[in-house]
Amino acid sequence: MFDMKKMRTNKYQKNKSTFHGVMRSVFLVMTLFVNSIALVHAESRTLLNLERERSSLIGVVAQESLSPIERERKIALSQRRLMDMERMVIRDDRLLGSHEPMVRKAFEHYETTFLVHASAEANQHIVDFWLEQLHLDSQSILASKRGRR
């Protein structure tokens, strides 16, 4: 009888250690999965911040309530922030090997993604350069009518 009790205890301990081994493996796999998701998200974080700042600049350009002096001051401030963010994106090694559509498209369209650097290379004001990339000129803007589509 004593041997039967000892055998049950050994069998229970083996099952317990197997269960803990399986749970450890599952936990490890789940941890790796979550970390890989976080890494993919971190890959495009700098690019998303750049896009957010660029849209903020375009919002300042289109805002009607600003005086020309105030608009130019806000553009200059936004331009400095954009330059820093563009440098971060250019130096982000995680983006180089990425095959995400957003990353590929950003590097295919250098002039609109890296607006500050491209406008400096073209020796133009950032707003003029952006409008040129959109194939807009003063005449087409003045001829346009405001309304809903």
DABELBEL-V543738 format. One line per field, one symbol per residue. phi: phi as a letter, one per 20 degrees, with the letter a starting at -180 (. if undefined). psi: psi as a letter, one per 20 degrees, with the letter a starting at -180 (. if undefined). burial: b if it has 16 or more other C-alpha atoms within 10 Angstrom, else e. A space follows every 50 residues. Layout:
phi=???
psi=???
burial=???
This chain:
phi=.fffffffffffffffffffffffffffffffffffffffffgeffffff fffffffffffefffefgffffffffffffffffffffffefffffefdf gfffffffdgfefdfffffffelcfffffffffemdcgffffffdered
psi=hhhgghgggggghghghgghgghgggggghghgghhghgghhgjghhhhg gghhhgghhghiphiqqhggghghggghhgghgghgggghiohhhgjqjq hggghghhmghhgmggghhhhilqqhgggghhhjlqrgghghiqqprq.
burial=eeeeeeeeeeeeeeeeeeeeeeeeeeeeeeeeeeeeeeeeeebbebbebb bebbeebeebbeeeeeeeeebeeebeebbebbbebbeebeeeeebeeeee eebeeeeeeebbbbbbbbbeeeeeebbebbeeeeeeeeeeeeeeeeeee
